[in-house]
């Protein structure tokens, strides 16, 4: 996982263990699996912060590199100022800062700005998993606008729900900064690009 906070020199962070504990009977089992890096039924590449802010496990990227990659790959994300706050291979958190470009009449974040935030938020975990070189494409994006986001910044939390050989499914919850209730919810299906 890439995070702005540092991790202990040895062993998993509490958030990683609690995430893994959903897969296993206890947090102790999840910690043992995390430390060993081996699962009996899967081959997994672990991403968690090292001392230098990069992911361990080979060729990880920093938050600044992820933000630059997102802004380069989707110029609208750069124009909107979208930034990556946290990322790992299955989840991420991004921020859409307040700006005149993202507002619609009435002074609230516009639908196109929120859809852009949701779309690039899903791309970030895929970039982490592929060390910045993902070629997956959006096949479907559905969004429900639940309440006005207002003029404040918006944070998006993405979770990859299911990954298959050729496609994946993800969901994104968006909240105005300082608010508990979500302002939008998006779901999306992505297809992996054919090799060659």
C-alpha positions as CSV (number, residue, x, y, z in Angstrom):
1,X,0.0,0.0,0.0
2,X,1.3,3.5,-0.7
3,X,0.5,6.0,2.0
4,X,1.6,9.4,3.2
5,X,2.4,7.9,6.6
6,X,5.4,5.7,7.3
7,X,5.1,2.0,8.2
8,X,6.9,0.1,10.8
9,X,10.2,-1.4,9.8
10,X,8.9,-4.9,10.2
11,X,5.5,-6.4,9.9
12,X,2.2,-5.2,8.4
13,X,0.4,-2.0,9.2
14,X,-2.8,-2.4,11.2
15,X,-5.0,-1.3,8.2
16,X,-3.4,-4.0,6.0
17,X,-4.0,-6.7,8.7
18,X,-7.6,-5.7,9.2
19,X,-8.1,-5.7,5.4
20,X,-6.6,-9.2,5.1
21,X,-8.5,-10.4,8.2
22,X,-11.7,-10.3,6.2
23,X,-10.2,-13.1,4.1
24,X,-9.0,-15.2,7.0
25,X,-10.4,-16.5,10.3
26,X,-8.3,-14.1,12.5
27,X,-6.0,-11.1,12.4
28,X,-3.1,-13.3,13.5
29,X,-3.6,-15.6,10.5
30,X,-3.8,-12.5,8.2
31,X,-0.6,-11.1,9.8
32,X,1.3,-14.4,9.2
33,X,0.2,-14.5,5.6
34,X,1.2,-10.9,5.1
35,X,4.6,-11.4,6.6
36,X,5.3,-14.6,4.7
37,X,3.9,-13.1,1.5
38,X,2.5,-16.5,0.5
39,X,-1.0,-17.7,0.2
40,X,-1.7,-21.4,-0.3
41,X,-4.1,-20.8,-3.2
42,X,-2.8,-17.6,-4.9
43,X,0.3,-15.9,-6.1
44,X,0.1,-12.4,-4.8
45,X,2.4,-9.4,-5.2
46,X,2.3,-7.3,-2.0
47,X,2.4,-3.5,-2.1
48,X,3.0,-1.6,1.2
49,X,5.1,1.4,1.9
50,X,8.9,1.1,2.3
51,X,11.1,3.6,4.1
52,X,11.6,5.6,0.9
53,X,7.9,6.1,0.3
54,X,7.8,3.5,-2.6
55,X,6.0,0.2,-2.6
56,X,8.0,-2.8,-1.7
57,X,7.9,-5.8,-3.9
58,X,9.7,-4.4,-6.9
59,X,9.4,-1.2,-8.9
60,X,6.7,0.6,-6.9
61,X,5.7,4.2,-7.6
62,X,5.3,7.1,-5.2
63,X,2.1,9.1,-4.7
64,X,3.7,12.0,-6.7
65,X,4.5,9.7,-9.6
66,X,1.0,8.2,-9.5
67,X,-0.5,11.7,-9.6
68,X,1.7,12.7,-12.5
69,X,0.8,9.5,-14.4
70,X,-2.9,10.1,-13.9
71,X,-2.6,13.8,-15.0
72,X,-0.5,12.7,-18.1
73,X,-2.8,9.9,-19.0
74,X,-6.0,11.9,-18.5
75,X,-5.3,15.6,-19.2
76,X,-8.8,16.5,-17.8
77,X,-7.6,15.1,-14.5
78,X,-4.6,17.4,-14.6
79,X,-6.8,20.4,-15.5
80,X,-9.1,19.6,-12.5
81,X,-6.1,19.2,-10.2
82,X,-7.0,15.6,-9.1
83,X,-4.4,14.2,-6.7
84,X,-3.7,10.7,-5.4
85,X,-3.7,10.6,-1.5
86,X,-3.4,6.8,-0.9
87,X,-3.1,3.8,-3.2
88,X,-2.6,0.1,-3.2
89,X,-3.3,-2.7,-5.7
90,X,-7.0,-3.0,-4.7
91,X,-8.0,0.4,-3.4
92,X,-7.2,4.1,-3.5
93,X,-8.2,7.5,-2.3
94,X,-8.1,10.6,-4.5
95,X,-9.0,14.3,-4.1
96,X,-10.7,16.7,-6.4
97,X,-9.7,20.2,-5.1
98,X,-12.2,23.0,-5.2
99,X,-11.8,25.1,-8.4
100,X,-13.9,27.2,-10.7
101,X,-13.3,24.6,-13.5
102,X,-15.1,21.8,-11.6
103,X,-18.2,23.8,-10.5
104,X,-21.5,24.0,-12.3
105,X,-24.1,26.8,-12.0
106,X,-25.3,26.8,-8.4
107,X,-21.8,26.5,-7.0
108,X,-21.5,22.7,-6.6
109,X,-19.1,20.1,-8.2
110,X,-20.3,19.2,-11.7
111,X,-21.3,15.8,-12.9
112,X,-18.5,15.6,-15.5
113,X,-15.9,16.5,-12.8
114,X,-17.2,13.8,-10.5
115,X,-17.3,11.2,-13.3
116,X,-13.7,12.1,-14.2
117,X,-12.7,11.7,-10.5
118,X,-14.4,8.2,-10.4
119,X,-12.9,7.0,-13.6
120,X,-9.3,7.9,-12.7
121,X,-9.8,6.7,-9.2
122,X,-10.4,3.2,-10.5
123,X,-7.3,3.4,-12.7
124,X,-5.0,4.2,-9.8
125,X,-5.0,0.7,-8.1
126,X,-4.4,-0.8,-11.6
127,X,-1.4,1.5,-12.1
128,X,0.0,0.4,-8.7
129,X,-0.4,-3.3,-9.5
130,X,1.4,-2.8,-12.9
131,X,4.0,-0.3,-11.6
132,X,2.5,2.5,-13.7
133,X,2.0,0.7,-17.0
134,X,-1.6,-0.5,-17.0
135,X,-3.5,-0.9,-20.3
136,X,-6.9,-1.6,-18.9
137,X,-9.8,0.4,-20.4
138,X,-13.2,1.6,-19.1
139,X,-16.0,-0.5,-20.6
140,X,-18.9,0.8,-18.5
141,X,-19.3,3.6,-15.9
142,X,-22.5,4.2,-14.0
143,X,-22.9,6.9,-11.4
144,X,-25.7,8.0,-9.0
145,X,-25.6,11.6,-7.8
146,X,-26.9,11.3,-4.2
147,X,-26.7,15.0,-3.1
148,X,-24.9,18.2,-4.1
149,X,-21.2,18.1,-3.3
150,X,-21.0,21.8,-2.7
151,X,-18.0,24.0,-3.6
152,X,-15.6,22.2,-1.2
153,X,-13.2,19.5,-2.4
154,X,-14.4,16.0,-3.0
155,X,-12.7,12.8,-1.9
156,X,-13.2,9.5,-3.8
157,X,-12.5,6.1,-2.2
158,X,-12.3,3.2,-4.8
159,X,-12.4,-0.5,-4.1
160,X,-11.7,-3.1,-6.8
161,X,-14.6,-5.6,-6.0
162,X,-13.7,-8.3,-8.5
163,X,-10.8,-9.0,-10.8
164,X,-11.0,-11.7,-13.6
165,X,-8.7,-12.6,-16.4
166,X,-10.2,-10.2,-18.9
167,X,-12.3,-7.8,-16.8
168,X,-12.7,-6.2,-13.4
169,X,-15.5,-4.5,-11.5
170,X,-15.0,-1.6,-9.1
171,X,-17.0,0.8,-7.0
172,X,-16.3,4.4,-5.9
173,X,-17.8,6.4,-3.1
174,X,-17.4,10.2,-3.3
175,X,-17.9,12.5,-0.3
176,X,-17.5,16.3,0.0
177,X,-14.6,17.1,2.3
178,X,-15.8,17.3,5.9
179,X,-19.0,15.3,5.1
180,X,-19.9,11.8,6.2
181,X,-22.7,11.2,3.8
182,X,-21.7,10.4,0.2
183,X,-22.5,12.8,-2.6
184,X,-22.1,10.2,-5.4
185,X,-21.6,6.5,-6.0
186,X,-20.1,5.0,-9.1
187,X,-19.7,1.5,-10.4
188,X,-17.6,0.5,-13.4
189,X,-16.5,-2.5,-15.5
190,X,-13.0,-2.4,-17.1
191,X,-11.7,-4.6,-19.8
192,X,-8.0,-5.6,-20.1
193,X,-6.4,-4.7,-23.4
194,X,-5.7,-7.7,-25.7
195,X,-2.0,-8.7,-25.8
196,X,-0.1,-8.0,-29.0
